[in-house]
Amino acid sequence: MKVYRNPSEEEVREIITRPTKDAADLTAIVSAVLNRIKVEGDDAVLDYERQFDKVELSGLAVTESEFAVAEATVSTELKAALQQAHDNISRFHEAQRFTGIDVETVPGVRCWQRSIPIEKVGLYVPGGTAPLFSTVLMLATPARIAGCREIVLCTPPQRDGCVHPAILVAARIAGVSQVFKAGGVQAIGAMAYGTESVPKVFKIFGPGNQYVQCAKQLVSLADVAIDMPAGPSEVAVIADDSANPAFVAADLLSQAEHGIDSQVLLITTSEGILTAVQSEVAAQLEVLPRKDIAAAALENSRLVLVGSPEDALAISNRYAPEHLIIETHDAEALATRVVNAGSVFLGHLTPESAGDYASGTNHTLPTNGYATAYSGVNLDSFCRKVTYQQITPDGIRSIGRTVALMAEAELLDAHKNAMTLRLKANEER
């Protein structure tokens, strides 16, 4: 991890820069895969599963017998944990229901708005280096609450050709309609275009590596909506001298172990904390099963010493982290000044992993600085807000001439005529 002390403006720009793959190279690779899937459908997906996931599949759909095996395989304790996490996620997202608005803007002009679920949604759940069954709950639970008619899930199979059993159990708990064995770019293409097996959906959700993120952005140009740019995971921790170095180190490593392209950032006002966290990271890293992955991610990560909490917040707000953990004595006060972050975790006893699994908030969040403009997944992500309007004779009198005048000034005579005909008819009544 690179250390910065009282960084200059040039160093701050370096600190907030994410590691990236050459965009042109990435786009060319992903486009070739997507184009083949659009033309060849299942055959292309199955071939890419052989190439990328190293598995020979006879079909893409998960069968009822595979669900039954998964149900028998997952321990009672893990099932109970999945159910509790689902219940908490449900409780938080149920509270986000939109009840609608109905306004008379002027006499005789009524405008209202309804929330309507997206009919078909596709969920991508990573499973390459770790089976992220928690993501199933985070995506399918609000989709079901929203009322989406069809919930399709794609996830990479294991080397034995089966989907991780906990992913299938989570899918059943959360109400997924269909599960397919497809990972990476080929999964995104299958849901975007539709294949013989995988239905075409209207919106795709889910995190992934840079290839998945690129695929989602490419298919969103013409074929399907997406939730947000959601790429490699990242965390920023703001800590002062009240922080526990072991907690901070564990929080940094919890994101570093996601993947070699993950990034972690510590911003602290304490030299002692910086030094102690370095030692703790080294010690905790040694005993992690995913040590090699975390170590590679730490090469892209930074420790930053600043002079004040204000300086720490300034860097964090420019970085716009996916996850922001504030481990300071005045965490709540600092949190009120957070401008850019996907999700914020306050205090010494609130690890980011709580939000990843079971506190109730959603863990599908904007990365790569997109927290400056995007929200994380929430109930509204699975809905469309449709507006309605209705005009009475009083309403024609209220706004008719305004509409006609504006249309005429924009040189749109057909627009003007649509209103003036009604004005005339209204006057003749």
Contacts in CASP RR format, 6 or more apart in sequence:
PFRMAT RR
TARGET T0000
AUTHOR 0000-0000-0000
METHOD contacts of the structure
MODEL  1
MKVYRNPSEEEVREIITRPTKDAADLTAIVSAVLNRIKVEGDDAVLDYER
QFDKVELSGLAVTESEFAVAEATVSTELKAALQQAHDNISRFHEAQRFTG
IDVETVPGVRCWQRSIPIEKVGLYVPGGTAPLFSTVLMLATPARIAGCRE
IVLCTPPQRDGCVHPAILVAARIAGVSQVFKAGGVQAIGAMAYGTESVPK
VFKIFGPGNQYVQCAKQLVSLADVAIDMPAGPSEVAVIADDSANPAFVAA
DLLSQAEHGIDSQVLLITTSEGILTAVQSEVAAQLEVLPRKDIAAAALEN
SRLVLVGSPEDALAISNRYAPEHLIIETHDAEALATRVVNAGSVFLGHLT
PESAGDYASGTNHTLPTNGYATAYSGVNLDSFCRKVTYQQITPDGIRSIG
RTVALMAEAELLDAHKNAMTLRLKANEER
1 264 0 8 1.000
1 278 0 8 1.000
1 281 0 8 1.000
1 298 0 8 1.000
1 299 0 8 1.000
1 301 0 8 1.000
1 302 0 8 1.000
1 303 0 8 1.000
2 301 0 8 1.000
2 302 0 8 1.000
2 303 0 8 1.000
3 274 0 8 1.000
3 278 0 8 1.000
3 302 0 8 1.000
3 303 0 8 1.000
3 304 0 8 1.000
3 305 0 8 1.000
4 11 0 8 1.000
4 15 0 8 1.000
4 302 0 8 1.000
4 303 0 8 1.000
4 304 0 8 1.000
4 305 0 8 1.000
5 304 0 8 1.000
5 305 0 8 1.000
6 305 0 8 1.000
6 306 0 8 1.000
6 307 0 8 1.000
7 15 0 8 1.000
7 304 0 8 1.000
7 306 0 8 1.000
7 315 0 8 1.000
12 315 0 8 1.000
12 318 0 8 1.000
15 265 0 8 1.000
15 302 0 8 1.000
15 304 0 8 1.000
15 315 0 8 1.000
15 319 0 8 1.000
16 315 0 8 1.000
16 318 0 8 1.000
16 319 0 8 1.000
18 232 0 8 1.000
18 234 0 8 1.000
18 263 0 8 1.000
18 300 0 8 1.000
18 368 0 8 1.000
18 369 0 8 1.000
19 261 0 8 1.000
19 263 0 8 1.000
19 300 0 8 1.000
20 210 0 8 1.000
21 210 0 8 1.000
26 210 0 8 1.000
26 211 0 8 1.000
26 214 0 8 1.000
27 214 0 8 1.000
27 218 0 8 1.000
29 211 0 8 1.000
30 185 0 8 1.000
30 211 0 8 1.000
30 214 0 8 1.000
30 215 0 8 1.000
30 218 0 8 1.000
31 218 0 8 1.000
33 44 0 8 1.000
33 48 0 8 1.000
33 185 0 8 1.000
33 186 0 8 1.000
33 189 0 8 1.000
33 215 0 8 1.000
34 185 0 8 1.000
34 188 0 8 1.000
34 189 0 8 1.000
34 192 0 8 1.000
34 193 0 8 1.000
34 215 0 8 1.000
34 218 0 8 1.000
34 219 0 8 1.000
36 44 0 8 1.000
37 44 0 8 1.000
37 45 0 8 1.000
37 48 0 8 1.000
37 186 0 8 1.000
37 189 0 8 1.000
37 190 0 8 1.000
37 193 0 8 1.000
37 195 0 8 1.000
38 189 0 8 1.000
38 193 0 8 1.000
40 47 0 8 1.000
41 190 0 8 1.000
41 193 0 8 1.000
41 194 0 8 1.000
41 195 0 8 1.000
41 196 0 8 1.000
42 59 0 8 1.000
42 60 0 8 1.000
42 195 0 8 1.000
42 196 0 8 1.000
42 197 0 8 1.000
42 198 0 8 1.000
44 186 0 8 1.000
45 60 0 8 1.000
45 182 0 8 1.000
45 186 0 8 1.000
45 187 0 8 1.000
45 190 0 8 1.000
45 195 0 8 1.000
45 198 0 8 1.000
46 57 0 8 1.000
46 59 0 8 1.000
46 60 0 8 1.000
48 185 0 8 1.000
48 186 0 8 1.000
49 55 0 8 1.000
49 56 0 8 1.000
49 57 0 8 1.000
49 157 0 8 1.000
49 181 0 8 1.000
49 182 0 8 1.000
49 183 0 8 1.000
49 186 0 8 1.000
50 56 0 8 1.000
52 183 0 8 1.000
52 184 0 8 1.000
52 186 0 8 1.000
53 128 0 8 1.000
53 156 0 8 1.000
53 157 0 8 1.000
53 159 0 8 1.000
53 183 0 8 1.000
54 159 0 8 1.000
55 157 0 8 1.000
55 158 0 8 1.000
55 159 0 8 1.000
55 160 0 8 1.000
55 161 0 8 1.000
55 181 0 8 1.000
56 161 0 8 1.000
57 157 0 8 1.000
57 161 0 8 1.000
57 181 0 8 1.000
59 181 0 8 1.000
59 197 0 8 1.000
60 180 0 8 1.000
60 181 0 8 1.000
60 182 0 8 1.000
60 190 0 8 1.000
60 195 0 8 1.000
60 197 0 8 1.000
60 198 0 8 1.000
61 178 0 8 1.000
61 179 0 8 1.000
61 180 0 8 1.000
61 181 0 8 1.000
61 197 0 8 1.000
62 163 0 8 1.000
62 168 0 8 1.000
62 178 0 8 1.000
62 179 0 8 1.000
62 180 0 8 1.000
62 181 0 8 1.000
66 162 0 8 1.000
66 163 0 8 1.000
66 168 0 8 1.000
67 168 0 8 1.000
67 172 0 8 1.000
69 162 0 8 1.000
69 165 0 8 1.000
70 163 0 8 1.000
70 165 0 8 1.000
70 166 0 8 1.000
70 167 0 8 1.000
70 168 0 8 1.000
70 169 0 8 1.000
71 165 0 8 1.000
71 168 0 8 1.000
71 169 0 8 1.000
71 172 0 8 1.000
73 165 0 8 1.000
74 165 0 8 1.000
74 166 0 8 1.000
74 169 0 8 1.000
78 166 0 8 1.000
78 169 0 8 1.000
79 169 0 8 1.000
81 358 0 8 1.000
82 133 0 8 1.000
82 137 0 8 1.000
82 166 0 8 1.000
82 169 0 8 1.000
82 170 0 8 1.000
82 173 0 8 1.000
83 173 0 8 1.000
84 358 0 8 1.000
85 134 0 8 1.000
85 137 0 8 1.000
85 357 0 8 1.000
85 358 0 8 1.000
85 360 0 8 1.000
86 137 0 8 1.000
86 141 0 8 1.000
86 170 0 8 1.000
86 173 0 8 1.000
86 174 0 8 1.000
88 358 0 8 1.000
88 359 0 8 1.000
88 360 0 8 1.000
89 137 0 8 1.000
89 138 0 8 1.000
89 141 0 8 1.000
89 142 0 8 1.000
89 358 0 8 1.000
89 360 0 8 1.000
89 362 0 8 1.000
90 141 0 8 1.000
90 145 0 8 1.000
91 360 0 8 1.000
92 360 0 8 1.000
92 361 0 8 1.000
92 362 0 8 1.000
93 141 0 8 1.000
93 142 0 8 1.000
93 145 0 8 1.000
93 360 0 8 1.000
93 362 0 8 1.000
93 378 0 8 1.000
93 379 0 8 1.000
94 145 0 8 1.000
94 379 0 8 1.000
96 142 0 8 1.000
96 378 0 8 1.000
96 379 0 8 1.000
96 380 0 8 1.000
97 115 0 8 1.000
97 145 0 8 1.000
97 379 0 8 1.000
98 115 0 8 1.000
98 379 0 8 1.000
98 380 0 8 1.000
98 383 0 8 1.000
98 385 0 8 1.000
100 112 0 8 1.000
100 113 0 8 1.000
100 114 0 8 1.000
100 115 0 8 1.000
101 112 0 8 1.000
101 113 0 8 1.000
102 110 0 8 1.000
102 111 0 8 1.000
102 112 0 8 1.000
102 113 0 8 1.000
103 110 0 8 1.000
103 111 0 8 1.000
103 112 0 8 1.000
104 110 0 8 1.000
104 111 0 8 1.000
105 111 0 8 1.000
106 395 0 8 1.000
106 398 0 8 1.000
106 399 0 8 1.000
107 394 0 8 1.000
107 395 0 8 1.000
107 398 0 8 1.000
108 391 0 8 1.000
108 392 0 8 1.000
108 393 0 8 1.000
108 394 0 8 1.000
108 395 0 8 1.000
108 398 0 8 1.000
109 389 0 8 1.000
109 390 0 8 1.000
109 391 0 8 1.000
109 392 0 8 1.000
109 395 0 8 1.000
109 398 0 8 1.000
109 399 0 8 1.000
110 389 0 8 1.000
110 390 0 8 1.000
110 391 0 8 1.000
110 392 0 8 1.000
111 387 0 8 1.000
111 388 0 8 1.000
111 389 0 8 1.000
112 387 0 8 1.000
112 388 0 8 1.000
112 389 0 8 1.000
113 385 0 8 1.000
113 386 0 8 1.000
113 387 0 8 1.000
113 388 0 8 1.000
114 385 0 8 1.000
114 386 0 8 1.000
114 388 0 8 1.000
115 380 0 8 1.000
115 383 0 8 1.000
115 384 0 8 1.000
115 385 0 8 1.000
115 386 0 8 1.000
116 383 0 8 1.000
116 384 0 8 1.000
116 385 0 8 1.000
116 386 0 8 1.000
117 146 0 8 1.000
117 147 0 8 1.000
117 148 0 8 1.000
117 149 0 8 1.000
117 382 0 8 1.000
117 383 0 8 1.000
117 384 0 8 1.000
118 146 0 8 1.000
118 148 0 8 1.000
118 202 0 8 1.000
118 203 0 8 1.000
118 382 0 8 1.000
118 383 0 8 1.000
118 384 0 8 1.000
119 148 0 8 1.000
119 149 0 8 1.000
119 150 0 8 1.000
119 202 0 8 1.000
120 148 0 8 1.000
120 149 0 8 1.000
120 150 0 8 1.000
120 152 0 8 1.000
120 199 0 8 1.000
120 200 0 8 1.000
120 201 0 8 1.000
120 202 0 8 1.000
120 203 0 8 1.000
121 143 0 8 1.000
121 148 0 8 1.000
121 150 0 8 1.000
121 151 0 8 1.000
121 152 0 8 1.000
121 201 0 8 1.000
121 202 0 8 1.000
121 203 0 8 1.000
121 204 0 8 1.000
121 205 0 8 1.000
121 382 0 8 1.000
122 151 0 8 1.000
122 152 0 8 1.000
122 153 0 8 1.000
122 154 0 8 1.000
122 191 0 8 1.000
122 201 0 8 1.000
122 203 0 8 1.000
122 204 0 8 1.000
122 205 0 8 1.000
123 135 0 8 1.000
123 136 0 8 1.000
123 139 0 8 1.000
123 140 0 8 1.000
123 143 0 8 1.000
123 151 0 8 1.000
123 152 0 8 1.000
123 153 0 8 1.000
123 154 0 8 1.000
123 176 0 8 1.000
123 204 0 8 1.000
123 205 0 8 1.000
123 206 0 8 1.000
124 153 0 8 1.000
124 154 0 8 1.000
124 155 0 8 1.000
124 183 0 8 1.000
124 184 0 8 1.000
124 187 0 8 1.000
124 188 0 8 1.000
124 191 0 8 1.000
124 204 0 8 1.000
124 205 0 8 1.000
124 206 0 8 1.000
124 207 0 8 1.000
124 208 0 8 1.000
124 212 0 8 1.000
125 132 0 8 1.000
125 133 0 8 1.000
125 135 0 8 1.000
125 136 0 8 1.000
125 139 0 8 1.000
125 153 0 8 1.000
125 154 0 8 1.000
125 155 0 8 1.000
125 167 0 8 1.000
125 206 0 8 1.000
126 132 0 8 1.000
126 135 0 8 1.000
126 155 0 8 1.000
126 156 0 8 1.000
126 184 0 8 1.000
126 207 0 8 1.000
126 208 0 8 1.000
126 209 0 8 1.000
126 212 0 8 1.000
127 155 0 8 1.000
127 156 0 8 1.000
127 164 0 8 1.000
127 167 0 8 1.000
127 183 0 8 1.000
128 156 0 8 1.000
128 183 0 8 1.000
129 259 0 8 1.000
129 290 0 8 1.000
129 293 0 8 1.000
130 258 0 8 1.000
130 290 0 8 1.000
131 158 0 8 1.000
131 164 0 8 1.000
131 166 0 8 1.000
131 167 0 8 1.000
132 167 0 8 1.000
132 207 0 8 1.000
133 164 0 8 1.000
133 166 0 8 1.000
133 167 0 8 1.000
133 169 0 8 1.000
133 170 0 8 1.000
134 170 0 8 1.000
134 356 0 8 1.000
134 357 0 8 1.000
134 363 0 8 1.000
135 206 0 8 1.000
135 207 0 8 1.000
135 363 0 8 1.000
135 364 0 8 1.000
136 153 0 8 1.000
136 167 0 8 1.000
136 170 0 8 1.000
136 171 0 8 1.000
136 174 0 8 1.000
136 176 0 8 1.000
137 170 0 8 1.000
137 173 0 8 1.000
137 174 0 8 1.000
138 362 0 8 1.000
138 363 0 8 1.000
138 364 0 8 1.000
138 377 0 8 1.000
139 153 0 8 1.000
139 174 0 8 1.000
139 205 0 8 1.000
139 206 0 8 1.000
139 364 0 8 1.000
139 377 0 8 1.000
140 151 0 8 1.000
140 153 0 8 1.000
140 170 0 8 1.000
140 171 0 8 1.000
140 174 0 8 1.000
140 175 0 8 1.000
140 176 0 8 1.000
141 174 0 8 1.000
142 362 0 8 1.000
142 377 0 8 1.000
142 378 0 8 1.000
142 379 0 8 1.000
142 381 0 8 1.000
142 382 0 8 1.000
143 151 0 8 1.000
143 205 0 8 1.000
143 382 0 8 1.000
144 151 0 8 1.000
144 174 0 8 1.000
144 175 0 8 1.000
145 379 0 8 1.000
145 382 0 8 1.000
146 379 0 8 1.000
146 382 0 8 1.000
146 383 0 8 1.000
147 382 0 8 1.000
148 382 0 8 1.000
150 177 0 8 1.000
150 178 0 8 1.000
150 199 0 8 1.000
150 201 0 8 1.000
151 175 0 8 1.000
151 176 0 8 1.000
151 177 0 8 1.000
151 178 0 8 1.000
152 176 0 8 1.000
152 177 0 8 1.000
152 178 0 8 1.000
152 180 0 8 1.000
152 191 0 8 1.000
152 198 0 8 1.000
152 199 0 8 1.000
152 201 0 8 1.000
153 171 0 8 1.000
153 176 0 8 1.000
153 178 0 8 1.000
153 179 0 8 1.000
153 180 0 8 1.000
154 179 0 8 1.000
154 180 0 8 1.000
154 181 0 8 1.000
154 182 0 8 1.000
154 183 0 8 1.000
154 187 0 8 1.000
154 188 0 8 1.000
154 190 0 8 1.000
154 191 0 8 1.000
154 198 0 8 1.000
155 163 0 8 1.000
155 164 0 8 1.000
155 167 0 8 1.000
155 179 0 8 1.000
155 180 0 8 1.000
155 181 0 8 1.000
155 182 0 8 1.000
155 183 0 8 1.000
155 187 0 8 1.000
156 181 0 8 1.000
156 182 0 8 1.000
156 183 0 8 1.000
156 184 0 8 1.000
156 187 0 8 1.000
157 163 0 8 1.000
157 181 0 8 1.000
158 164 0 8 1.000
161 181 0 8 1.000
163 179 0 8 1.000
163 181 0 8 1.000
167 179 0 8 1.000
168 179 0 8 1.000
171 179 0 8 1.000
178 199 0 8 1.000
180 187 0 8 1.000
180 190 0 8 1.000
180 197 0 8 1.000
180 198 0 8 1.000
182 190 0 8 1.000
182 198 0 8 1.000
184 208 0 8 1.000
184 209 0 8 1.000
184 211 0 8 1.000
184 212 0 8 1.000
184 215 0 8 1.000
185 211 0 8 1.000
185 212 0 8 1.000
185 214 0 8 1.000
185 215 0 8 1.000
187 212 0 8 1.000
188 204 0 8 1.000
188 212 0 8 1.000
188 215 0 8 1.000
188 216 0 8 1.000
188 219 0 8 1.000
189 215 0 8 1.000
189 219 0 8 1.000
190 197 0 8 1.000
190 198 0 8 1.000
191 198 0 8 1.000
191 199 0 8 1.000
191 200 0 8 1.000
191 201 0 8 1.000
191 204 0 8 1.000
191 224 0 8 1.000
192 200 0 8 1.000
192 201 0 8 1.000
192 204 0 8 1.000
192 219 0 8 1.000
192 223 0 8 1.000
192 224 0 8 1.000
193 200 0 8 1.000
193 219 0 8 1.000
193 223 0 8 1.000
194 200 0 8 1.000
200 224 0 8 1.000
201 224 0 8 1.000
202 224 0 8 1.000
202 225 0 8 1.000
203 224 0 8 1.000
203 225 0 8 1.000
203 226 0 8 1.000
203 227 0 8 1.000
203 382 0 8 1.000
204 216 0 8 1.000
204 219 0 8 1.000
204 224 0 8 1.000
204 225 0 8 1.000
204 226 0 8 1.000
204 227 0 8 1.000
205 226 0 8 1.000
205 227 0 8 1.000
205 364 0 8 1.000
205 377 0 8 1.000
205 381 0 8 1.000
206 227 0 8 1.000
206 230 0 8 1.000
206 364 0 8 1.000
206 377 0 8 1.000
207 230 0 8 1.000
207 231 0 8 1.000
207 233 0 8 1.000
207 364 0 8 1.000
207 367 0 8 1.000
208 230 0 8 1.000
208 231 0 8 1.000
208 232 0 8 1.000
209 231 0 8 1.000
209 232 0 8 1.000
209 259 0 8 1.000
209 261 0 8 1.000
210 231 0 8 1.000
210 232 0 8 1.000
210 261 0 8 1.000
212 231 0 8 1.000
213 229 0 8 1.000
213 230 0 8 1.000
213 231 0 8 1.000
213 368 0 8 1.000
216 226 0 8 1.000
216 229 0 8 1.000
216 230 0 8 1.000
217 226 0 8 1.000
217 229 0 8 1.000
219 226 0 8 1.000
220 226 0 8 1.000
227 364 0 8 1.000
227 376 0 8 1.000
227 377 0 8 1.000
227 381 0 8 1.000
228 364 0 8 1.000
228 366 0 8 1.000
228 370 0 8 1.000
228 374 0 8 1.000
228 375 0 8 1.000
228 376 0 8 1.000
228 377 0 8 1.000
229 366 0 8 1.000
229 367 0 8 1.000
229 368 0 8 1.000
229 370 0 8 1.000
229 374 0 8 1.000
230 364 0 8 1.000
230 365 0 8 1.000
230 366 0 8 1.000
230 367 0 8 1.000
231 367 0 8 1.000
231 368 0 8 1.000
232 258 0 8 1.000
232 259 0 8 1.000
232 261 0 8 1.000
232 262 0 8 1.000
232 263 0 8 1.000
232 367 0 8 1.000
232 368 0 8 1.000
233 255 0 8 1.000
233 258 0 8 1.000
233 259 0 8 1.000
233 262 0 8 1.000
233 322 0 8 1.000
233 323 0 8 1.000
233 367 0 8 1.000
234 255 0 8 1.000
234 262 0 8 1.000
234 263 0 8 1.000
234 264 0 8 1.000
234 265 0 8 1.000
234 321 0 8 1.000
234 322 0 8 1.000
234 323 0 8 1.000
234 367 0 8 1.000
234 368 0 8 1.000
235 251 0 8 1.000
235 252 0 8 1.000
235 254 0 8 1.000
235 255 0 8 1.000
235 264 0 8 1.000
235 265 0 8 1.000
235 321 0 8 1.000
235 322 0 8 1.000
235 323 0 8 1.000
235 324 0 8 1.000
235 325 0 8 1.000
235 352 0 8 1.000
236 264 0 8 1.000
236 265 0 8 1.000
236 266 0 8 1.000
236 267 0 8 1.000
236 316 0 8 1.000
236 319 0 8 1.000
236 321 0 8 1.000
236 323 0 8 1.000
236 324 0 8 1.000
236 325 0 8 1.000
236 341 0 8 1.000
237 248 0 8 1.000
237 251 0 8 1.000
237 252 0 8 1.000
237 264 0 8 1.000
237 265 0 8 1.000
237 266 0 8 1.000
237 267 0 8 1.000
237 324 0 8 1.000
237 325 0 8 1.000
237 326 0 8 1.000
237 327 0 8 1.000
238 267 0 8 1.000
238 268 0 8 1.000
238 309 0 8 1.000
238 312 0 8 1.000
238 313 0 8 1.000
238 316 0 8 1.000
238 324 0 8 1.000
238 325 0 8 1.000
238 326 0 8 1.000
238 327 0 8 1.000
238 328 0 8 1.000
238 334 0 8 1.000
239 248 0 8 1.000
239 266 0 8 1.000
239 267 0 8 1.000
239 268 0 8 1.000
239 269 0 8 1.000
239 270 0 8 1.000
239 273 0 8 1.000
239 277 0 8 1.000
239 327 0 8 1.000
239 328 0 8 1.000
240 268 0 8 1.000
240 269 0 8 1.000
240 270 0 8 1.000
240 273 0 8 1.000
240 309 0 8 1.000
240 327 0 8 1.000
240 328 0 8 1.000
240 329 0 8 1.000
241 269 0 8 1.000
241 270 0 8 1.000
241 272 0 8 1.000
241 273 0 8 1.000
242 327 0 8 1.000
242 328 0 8 1.000
242 329 0 8 1.000
242 348 0 8 1.000
243 268 0 8 1.000
243 270 0 8 1.000
243 273 0 8 1.000
243 327 0 8 1.000
243 328 0 8 1.000
243 348 0 8 1.000
244 327 0 8 1.000
244 348 0 8 1.000
245 273 0 8 1.000
245 276 0 8 1.000
245 277 0 8 1.000
245 279 0 8 1.000
245 280 0 8 1.000
246 280 0 8 1.000
246 284 0 8 1.000
247 327 0 8 1.000
247 348 0 8 1.000
247 351 0 8 1.000
248 266 0 8 1.000
248 273 0 8 1.000
248 277 0 8 1.000
248 280 0 8 1.000
248 327 0 8 1.000
249 277 0 8 1.000
249 280 0 8 1.000
249 281 0 8 1.000
249 283 0 8 1.000
249 284 0 8 1.000
250 280 0 8 1.000
250 284 0 8 1.000
250 351 0 8 1.000
251 325 0 8 1.000
251 327 0 8 1.000
251 351 0 8 1.000
251 352 0 8 1.000
252 264 0 8 1.000
252 266 0 8 1.000
252 277 0 8 1.000
252 281 0 8 1.000
252 301 0 8 1.000
253 264 0 8 1.000
253 281 0 8 1.000
253 284 0 8 1.000
253 285 0 8 1.000
253 288 0 8 1.000
253 294 0 8 1.000
254 351 0 8 1.000
254 352 0 8 1.000
254 353 0 8 1.000
254 356 0 8 1.000
255 262 0 8 1.000
255 263 0 8 1.000
255 264 0 8 1.000
255 297 0 8 1.000
255 323 0 8 1.000
255 352 0 8 1.000
256 262 0 8 1.000
256 264 0 8 1.000
256 293 0 8 1.000
256 294 0 8 1.000
256 295 0 8 1.000
256 297 0 8 1.000
256 298 0 8 1.000
256 301 0 8 1.000
257 288 0 8 1.000
257 290 0 8 1.000
257 293 0 8 1.000
257 294 0 8 1.000
257 297 0 8 1.000
258 293 0 8 1.000
258 297 0 8 1.000
259 293 0 8 1.000
259 294 0 8 1.000
259 296 0 8 1.000
259 297 0 8 1.000
260 293 0 8 1.000
260 296 0 8 1.000
260 297 0 8 1.000
261 297 0 8 1.000
261 300 0 8 1.000
262 297 0 8 1.000
262 300 0 8 1.000
263 297 0 8 1.000
263 300 0 8 1.000
263 301 0 8 1.000
264 297 0 8 1.000
264 298 0 8 1.000
264 301 0 8 1.000
265 301 0 8 1.000
265 302 0 8 1.000
265 304 0 8 1.000
265 319 0 8 1.000
265 321 0 8 1.000
266 274 0 8 1.000
266 277 0 8 1.000
266 302 0 8 1.000
266 303 0 8 1.000
266 304 0 8 1.000
267 304 0 8 1.000
267 306 0 8 1.000
267 312 0 8 1.000
267 315 0 8 1.000
267 316 0 8 1.000
268 274 0 8 1.000
268 277 0 8 1.000
268 303 0 8 1.000
268 304 0 8 1.000
268 305 0 8 1.000
268 306 0 8 1.000
268 312 0 8 1.000
269 305 0 8 1.000
269 306 0 8 1.000
269 307 0 8 1.000
269 308 0 8 1.000
269 309 0 8 1.000
269 311 0 8 1.000
269 312 0 8 1.000
270 305 0 8 1.000
271 305 0 8 1.000
274 303 0 8 1.000
274 305 0 8 1.000
277 303 0 8 1.000
278 303 0 8 1.000
281 298 0 8 1.000
285 291 0 8 1.000
285 294 0 8 1.000
285 295 0 8 1.000
285 298 0 8 1.000
288 294 0 8 1.000
304 312 0 8 1.000
304 315 0 8 1.000
306 312 0 8 1.000
306 315 0 8 1.000
309 328 0 8 1.000
309 330 0 8 1.000
309 334 0 8 1.000
313 334 0 8 1.000
313 337 0 8 1.000
313 338 0 8 1.000
316 324 0 8 1.000
316 338 0 8 1.000
316 340 0 8 1.000
316 341 0 8 1.000
317 338 0 8 1.000
317 339 0 8 1.000
317 340 0 8 1.000
318 340 0 8 1.000
319 340 0 8 1.000
319 369 0 8 1.000
320 340 0 8 1.000
320 341 0 8 1.000
320 342 0 8 1.000
320 366 0 8 1.000
320 369 0 8 1.000
320 370 0 8 1.000
320 371 0 8 1.000
320 372 0 8 1.000
321 340 0 8 1.000
321 341 0 8 1.000
321 342 0 8 1.000
321 369 0 8 1.000
321 371 0 8 1.000
322 341 0 8 1.000
322 342 0 8 1.000
322 343 0 8 1.000
322 365 0 8 1.000
322 366 0 8 1.000
322 367 0 8 1.000
322 371 0 8 1.000
323 341 0 8 1.000
323 342 0 8 1.000
323 343 0 8 1.000
323 345 0 8 1.000
323 352 0 8 1.000
323 365 0 8 1.000
324 338 0 8 1.000
324 341 0 8 1.000
324 342 0 8 1.000
324 343 0 8 1.000
324 344 0 8 1.000
324 345 0 8 1.000
325 344 0 8 1.000
325 345 0 8 1.000
325 347 0 8 1.000
325 350 0 8 1.000
325 351 0 8 1.000
325 352 0 8 1.000
326 334 0 8 1.000
326 335 0 8 1.000
326 338 0 8 1.000
326 344 0 8 1.000
326 345 0 8 1.000
326 346 0 8 1.000
326 347 0 8 1.000
327 347 0 8 1.000
327 348 0 8 1.000
328 334 0 8 1.000
328 347 0 8 1.000
331 346 0 8 1.000
331 347 0 8 1.000
332 346 0 8 1.000
335 344 0 8 1.000
335 346 0 8 1.000
338 344 0 8 1.000
340 369 0 8 1.000
340 371 0 8 1.000
340 372 0 8 1.000
341 371 0 8 1.000
342 365 0 8 1.000
342 366 0 8 1.000
342 371 0 8 1.000
342 375 0 8 1.000
342 376 0 8 1.000
343 352 0 8 1.000
343 355 0 8 1.000
343 361 0 8 1.000
343 362 0 8 1.000
343 363 0 8 1.000
343 365 0 8 1.000
343 376 0 8 1.000
345 351 0 8 1.000
345 352 0 8 1.000
345 354 0 8 1.000
345 355 0 8 1.000
355 361 0 8 1.000
355 363 0 8 1.000
356 363 0 8 1.000
357 363 0 8 1.000
362 376 0 8 1.000
362 377 0 8 1.000
362 378 0 8 1.000
364 376 0 8 1.000
364 377 0 8 1.000
365 371 0 8 1.000
365 376 0 8 1.000
365 377 0 8 1.000
366 373 0 8 1.000
366 374 0 8 1.000
366 375 0 8 1.000
366 376 0 8 1.000
375 381 0 8 1.000
391 399 0 8 1.000
393 426 0 8 1.000
393 429 0 8 1.000
396 419 0 8 1.000
396 422 0 8 1.000
396 423 0 8 1.000
396 426 0 8 1.000
397 426 0 8 1.000
400 419 0 8 1.000
400 422 0 8 1.000
400 423 0 8 1.000
401 423 0 8 1.000
403 415 0 8 1.000
403 416 0 8 1.000
403 419 0 8 1.000
404 416 0 8 1.000
404 419 0 8 1.000
404 420 0 8 1.000
404 423 0 8 1.000
407 413 0 8 1.000
407 415 0 8 1.000
407 416 0 8 1.000
407 419 0 8 1.000
408 416 0 8 1.000
END
